[in-house]
Amino acid sequence: MNTVNYLRISLIDRCNFRCSYCMPEAEELAYLQSQETLTDTELLYLVRGVFVPLGINRFRLTGGEPLLRRGVVSLVEQLVQTPGVMDVSLTTNGYLLEHMAADLYQAGLRRINISL
């Protein structure tokens, strides 16, 4: 039997583009309010208290555009430093990487998927 050890975590439902892939023009968008999304503390609690104990040790941060989330660099750093976490990666459209790549690398992020 295959072991499930990988989880995608959507950090935000917003994006800085409106690509037809995930935000078709014909659809009206209803964004979540900030109080409807998990805080960093809540996400880390789930990772440390639920997912890692279940054997999940690889996490991909996605969105929307995850680099739009406030404090994403700190969240990456805390995930990378979590005992039992073997890999943290991020999917982005790349638009904000010029300003954030060095900080993300310093926080421990080693894999980025740029989705065009």
PyMOL commands that set and color helices and strands:
alter all, ss='L'
color gray80, all
select helices_A, chain A and resi 34-36+40-51+66-68+72-80+97-106
alter helices_A, ss='H'
color red, helices_A
select strands_A, chain A and resi 6-10+58-62+87-92+111-114
alter strands_A, ss='S'
color yellow, strands_A
deselect
rebuild
show_as cartoon
